[in-house]
């Protein structure tokens, strides 16, 4: 499938998934947990999610890179990943338990703690499997797996929170089962299409190669993921669980505009790992970035204008403190689109560490501003800190990308004639896609 069709298909799937199933799941969590319960749930989830990024060691991206470049056979890569999963799971168990103890989470239900330490290993199954799938450009199968995740998650939230009134423990069980369902489905497809056995392969040379490439991706992704998660750690010292729940909802709504760059990033990374000419997609990436930024900017304005009504009607008046968080986060969320799209191409070309150095500086700005502003302004101060750091990271990354790709920075952001042609071409692709779909339905 072509780059444009992959982006369109994945974009439609992600938008549908998040605007329908995703918002419904968030609505259930906020309504049936309340601000206090949502804050506790968020606190339990933050550590495993961080450990997934760190314990993954960038192996999903490394597996995609090695598979796409055909550096090793898919069967050998898959068996080596099993070995790495065993070590990463043990590592995550220990670290999650230690951080839960520091946070005081061990004082809550034992079931919640047990699920929390199981979330990272379960998530790693999903991420490692998707790594090989990305290298093989199984975009449609990845979309199916991710859709299964949100469908199972929504169904179980209805059962545990609405029917059984299980509270935070029910929400955590839901997360564990949903992530396992998605990961095991991709693992089934891999076993069906690649002659592999689920036996560890202790190939030191290959494992070293996976870790070598993966470490670069891991450090960069971990630092990027810390931008929001560090806010939660700092906020825990100054505000209540209710405030954290309201902040978390605000961030989720502000980041809804990332649905489109999420689709673009996944497809660009997959295609960039599979081409011999590393500069093949540079101008295409720049154009995709401009169009994505335009669309997300318009969406950001709409979210800012109507978020108060949306939050009041959908989530209830107790979540209205999320509204200023949303509006303060939006400038940074829109700016981050630049980084997300450009980084997908540059990382796929084998330069993941570029993101690390830039985002490390942005993270330092975020932490410093949080420490200055949170004691006085609470969640609003944290939102401002995140927004400023995201803008700084996006501007810096665009400048570095232009230099590494040998293109003009101004031209990277402004080419109206070419963009209009691209929009017209995209419209024709959509029309052909619709016509072919109608023809198939007519034959049926």
C-alpha positions, 0 to 999 in steps of 0.5 A: 500500500502507498504512503498516502493510502496508509496514512489515510487508512490509519488516520480514519481508524485512529480518529474513529477509535478515539472519537467514539470508543476512546471518548466513551471509555474516558467518559466512563472512567471520569463519571464512575470513578470521580475526580478522586478515583480518577486521580488514584487510577492515574497515579497507579498507571503512571509508573507502569507506563513509564516503565513500559517506555524504559523497559522496552529499551526502544526495542519496538523501533529497533525491531522495526528498523532491523526487520525493515532493513533485513539485517537479520531474519524475522524468525531470529529477531522474534526469538531474540525479542523473547529473551529480552522480554524476560529480562525487561519484565523482571526489571519492571517488576522490581522498579514498579514495586520500588516506586509504588513504595516510595509513592505510598501506593502499597497502602492501597488494595493488594490487587491494584498493586499486583495489576500495576506490576503486571501492566509493564510486562503485558504492554511489552508483549504488545510493543515487541510484536508491533515492532516486527509488524512495523518493519513488515509494514503490516499497517492494517494488522496493527490498526486491527490490534489497536482497535481490539485494544480499545473495544475490549477496554470499553467493554470491560469498563462497562462490565467492571465500572458500570455493572459491578461498580469495581472502582479503581481495581476494576479499571486496572483489571480492564487495562491489563486484559485489554493490552494482553488481548491486543498483544496476543493477537499480534503474536498469533499473526506473527507465529502464523506468518513467520516460522518461529517458536516461542523459545528464547534465542540467546544469540549474543551478537543479535541481542547486542545489535537490537539493544544497540539500536534500541537504546538510542530509541529508548532514551529518546522516547523515554525522555519525550514521555517524561514531559507529561509524567513528570508533571504528575510526580510534581503535582502529587506533592502540591495538589489533591488526587481530585486535582490530578484527575482534573489535570489528567482529563484536561491533558487527554482532551488537549492531546486529542489533536494528536490523533492525526500525527499519531497515524502519520508518525507510525506510517512514516516510521514504517516506510522510512525503515524500509527504503534504501535511500534515507532522504527519499521521504524528506520533502514528502515528510515536510509536506505532510508536516505542514498539512498535519500542522494546519489541520491540527491548528484548526482543530486546536482552535475548535477545541479551545472554543468549545471545550468548556461546553464539552466538559460540562455536558459530557463529564460534568461540572466537577471537571470544569477545572480541566478547562483552563488546563486544556486551553493552556496546553493547546498551544504546546499540543499543536506545536508538538505536531511538528516534532512528532511528524519530523521525528518519525522520519528522522528516527526511521532513517536511523537518527533517534538520538536527535530527539533525545538531546532536544527533548532533554532540554525541553524536559529540563525547561518543563521541570524547572517551570513546574517547580516554579509555577505549581506551588502558586498556580497548581494545575494551570501552572503545570499546563503552562510549563508543559506548553512552553516546553513542547513549543521549545522542543518543536522549534529546536527539532525543526531547525535540526531536521532542516540542517540534517536533511539539507533543506531550507527551514522557511521552505519547510514551513511555507510552500502553498502551491505544492500544498494545494496540489497535494490536497487536490491529489489527496481528495482524488485518492479519497474519491478513488478509495470510496469508489472502489469500496462502493464497487466491492459492495455492489458486487457483494 
